[in-house]
């Protein structure tokens, strides 16, 4: 085999090797892109679920706050405003003791 034929053969082999390397690189990038797209979809779904839970908990918090206000109004009517303030202060101090 002549040196020129050998050079041409090596060049063709190098070209083929480069094509295969480029193909593998494209496949890796495609797989990475698909994996990231799946992750984005999963995170969007999780975000949606968390927003729904936040909305549900906000509604529940509002209901509890309204119920608490109604109960305080009833206590104020039956105990009077001064006794209610004393009760609030007592309960606050008990709460603070429990968290110390």
Order of alpha helices (4+ residues) and beta strands (2+ residues): alpha-alpha
